[in-house]
Amino acid sequence: MPGLILHVRVLEQLIQMKLAKLNHHLITGLGLVTHQIYLHDWIICLYTSIMPIDLSMQFLTGFFERGWLFFYQVALAILMSLEH
């Protein structure tokens, strides 16, 4: 998939900047070396493996209308819900 590494790096930087507390927990608390362990799957399947079908359809509509910015916003929203 063209751009996979680019999108993973963008998401990792966004997580580090916007969700520092969660980033710290995942890296130090759980021992993740990188966020790639789950981000590859999210990008390749466009969240369809973690969302119910109705939400997947809403996401795909938003993604095809607004592009990768929408994808990043959804990723941050999912992770923010886990941070609290």
Summary of the structure (lengths in Angstrom):
residues: 84
radius of gyration: 12.7
end to end distance: 32.6
largest distance: 37.0
contacts: 207
relative contact order: 0.16
helix: 77%
strand: 0%
